[in-house]
Amino acid sequence: MKYIKDYKDGDRVFDIYFCKFKSSAVTKNGKSYDNVIIQDKTGTLDAKIWDPNNAGIADFDAMDYIEVYGEVTSFNGALQVNVKRVRKCAEGEYDEREYMPVSKKDLDEMYAQLLQLINSVQNTYLKTLLRKFFADDEAFAGRFKKASAAKSVHHGFIGGLLEHTLGVAKLCDYYCTAYPVLKRDLLLTAAICHDIGKVREISAFPVNDYTDEGQFLGHIVIGSEMIGEKIREIAGFPSMLEMELKHCILSHHGEYEFGSPKKPAIIEAVALTYADNTDAKMETFTELLDSTQETGWLGFNRLFESNLRKSSED
């Protein structure tokens, strides 16, 4: 198949894609047309069906796999497909792995690394807590392994939550060697658990959108509640340790305006905040570089509040 990232103005399209979005609209002249977004693992592409009543346009909905025939055009500097024909595809005609964004890293290998870090935790209560999530709860582990870390911005792909969590945990593990004042067991547990609420905040692919619980509470509050639920199953879990761990979760975005109910008050919470921000920013910049063929200056980016540039090859 031809991937979306490889299309150029004037190219012909005749392949199977995932329909991420579909809606009906009306032109200024009162003519009906359909807005469609098609997707594969390399990205998305806007498409327009200007004659939805054409016999060559089969009935289909969002979340269907469709065979699309059309032509790529450029409109206002962005590519889109002028669709001529559509056929809804049946199971067996497509491989879902070609259509959903997936981590470039092996999920099983990353999860094994995460379990190794969990096994290195010395505190009995914290290790028991971690194992209750990541080793004993098969349903949670399955969701966590395939969840994305965001709807967009960074790690918004299958395995993104696992990749981000492992990255943050490794940074925190390094911090503990550079700054011995840090309590490794607490920081590592907080790093591994800091985004567990995202398994309930964001629905699984192909939807990958905010759930009602996610909209009302957000992953930070959900994660703190999930930790409290598991801790109640562990007899004698120290109350101060529980508060310190929950505080790390509740403050890991660092600032109120970034969604943290609390600001960091202990050194482990500060370390977690910077590790989380570092991994997120590095991935965001990496995804930006991967998505463009431009060289030199790339324009202003609101997330970095700066005009960004690719580094020179020399």
N, C-alpha and C positions, 0 to 999 in steps of 0.2 A: 504494500500500500504506500501511497505518497503521504508523508506527514504534513500537517498543517504548517509547521515552521518553514517548510521548503517551498511553499507557494509564492509565486510572483504575479504581478499584474499581467493579465493576458493568458495565464495558464488555464488549461481545461481541467475540470474536476469530474472524476468518474470513479468513486470509491465509496466504501462504507464508513460512516462516522456516527458518533453518539450525539443525539439531539439533546443538548443541555437545556435549551429554552425555546419556547414557541409562543407567540402571541399574534393576534390579529390587529390590524391597524387600517387606517383610511388615509389616502393621499388628500392633498388640498383640493383635488378635483373630484373627490368623493369616490375614488376607486379603492376597493378592498385589496389588501396585500397582507402577507405574513412576515413577521420578523422571526428569524430563527438564529440560534447560536449552535454551531456544530463543534465537536471537541474530539481530540485524540490525546494521547499522552504527552504530546509536545506543546499543546496549547488549545486556544479556541479561535473561531473565526465567525464573524457575522455573516449571515446569509439573508437574502431577500427572495421571497416567492411573489413575483408581481402579478401572477395569474393563478391564484390558488384553485380556481375552478377548472383549470386545464385537465384534460383526461390523463395526462402523464403525471399528475401530482396525486399520489395515493394518500389516503388518510393515515395520519400518524400524530403522535403527541410527544411532548417533552418526556425524556427518559427512554425513548425508543432508539433503536439502532436503525439507521436509514442509509440506503444507497442513494447518493446524490450525483446528479449530472448537471453541470453548469459551467460557468466561466468566472474566473477571478477578475474583478475590476478594482480600481482605486477610487475612493470617494472621500474627499476632505482629508487626504493623506493617509487613509486607512484602507486596508484590503477588505473586500467583502465578496461573497459569491452571489452571482445572479443565477438563481436556480431554475432549470428548465424542466427537470424530471426528478421525482422522488419515489423510492420504493421502500416500504417497511420491511425490515429483515427479520428472519426467524432465528431462534437459538440454533447454534451450530454453524452459522454463517460468519461469525466474528469471534475474536478472542478478546475478552474484556481487558486483558492486560495491555492491549494496544491503545486503549481509549481513556484510561484513567491515569493521571499523573502519579508516578510511583517513585519512591526513593531510589537513587542510583546505587545505594548500598544494600547489601543482603540483609533482609529483616531478621532471619534466624541467627545470623552471626552477630548482629547488633544486640539482639535480645540476650544471647549467651554472654556477651560482654557486660550487659546490665546485671545479669544474675551473678556474675563474678564480683562485681562491685558490691552487690547486696551481701554476698557471702563474706566479704572482707570487713563488714560492720561488726564491731566487737560487742556493743551494748546489746544485751539479750532482748530487752523490750523493743528497741528499734529494729533489730533484725527480725524479730517475730512479726512486727507490724509490716515490714516490707515483704516478708514471705507470704503473709496473709493476702496481700494484693497480687504480687507478681509470680508466686509459685503455686499457692493453694487455690486461688480463685481463677479457674480456667476461663470462665466467661469474661471476666475483667481483662485477663491477660490477652485473650484473643482480640478484644476490642482495642486495647491499648496498642498492640503490635501493628494494627492496620489503620489506626486513626491518624488524621491530619492534625497539625498543631495550630492551624488557622484556616479560616475561610479564604484568606488571601494574605498578602504581605510577606510572610516567611513560612517555610515548611508546610505549605498548603497542598500536601500530596499524601498518598497512602504511605504509611511508615514515617510520616513527618514528625509526629509526636514522639515516637521512639527515637528517631535520629536527633531531634532537638534535646530530649531529656538526657540521652547519653552524652551529647556534647556538653551540656551544662554540668552534668555530674563529673565528667573528666576535668573540666576547668576547675571545679570546686576541689577535686582530689589534688590537683596541682597546687591550688591556693594553700592547701593544708601543709604542703611541704615547704612552701615559700614563707608562710606565716604561721608558725607553730602555735600561736595563741588561739587559733581556731580549733574548735572541737569537731574533729573529723566525723565522728559517727552522727552527730546532729546535723552538720552541714550536708553530708552525703545523703542522709535520709531526706532532708528537705529538698535537695536538688532532684532526687529521683521522684519525689512526690509532688513537686511544685505545680505541675500542670495536669495532675490526674483528673481533675474536674472536667477537662476537655473531652473525655470520653462520653460525658453526658451533656456538655455544652453544645457540641457540634455533632450533627448526625453523620453517619458513615457515608462513604462514597456509594453511589454516584451523586447523592444529594449534596453532601458536605455543606450544610447550612445550619444556622442556629436553631436549636430546639426551643420549645417554650420555656423549659427550665433554664436553658442558656440565656435566653432573653431576659427572664425575670431576675435571675441570680448571678449569672456569670461564673466562669470556671474557678475563680479564686474562692468565692464563698462555697461553691459546690465541693471543691477539693477539701476545704477545711471541714465541712460536714462529713465527707467520706472518711477522713482520718478519724474523726470522733466516733463514727460508727464502728470502725475496726478496733479502735482502742478499747471500746466497751467490751470487746470480746477477750481482752487480755487482762487477766487478773493482776492487780497490784501495779499497773502502769503508773509511774510517778506523775503526779498532777503538774508539777513544775515543768517536767520534760514535755508533757503534752502541750502546755501553754507555749513553751519556747518553739516547738515544732509548728504549731498552728500559727504562731506569730510570723515565722519565716514564710509560710504559705501566704498569709494575709497581706504581707508587706512586700512581696517579691517584685512588684512593678515599681516600687521605689517612691512614687509620688501620688498624691491624691488625684491629680488631674490625669494620671495614667491608669486609674482604676483601682489603686490599692486602698483598702479600707483603713490600713495603718501604714505609717512610715517606719522603716527599720529602726529597731531599738537595741538590738544585740548585734555583735560583730558578725555572727554567722548569717544573719538576715542581710547585712550589708554586702557580704561576699556573694550571697545567692543573687541579689539584685544585679550586681555587676556581671556575674557569670551569665545570667539569663539575658541581659541586654547585649552582651558581647556576642553570644551565639546567634541571637536573633538578627543583630545588625550585620554580622558577617555573612549570614545566609541571604539576607535581603539584598546585599550588594552583589553577592555571587549570582543570585538569580537574575538581577538586573544585567550583569555582564553577559550572562549566558543567553539572554533574550534579545541581544542586539548585535548586529554586524558592524555597527558604527565604530570608528576609531576616534581618538581624541576626546573632546568635550561632549558629554551626553545630555546636557541641559540640566535645569533646576529640578531637584527632587525634594518634595515636601517632607518626606520622612527624615531625610538627612539635613534639610534646610540649607542645601548647598548645591552649587553647580558641580556635577560630578564628572569625572574623567577616567578613562582607562589608563592604567599605568603603561609606560613605554616598554617596548620589547627589549631595549638595551639595558 
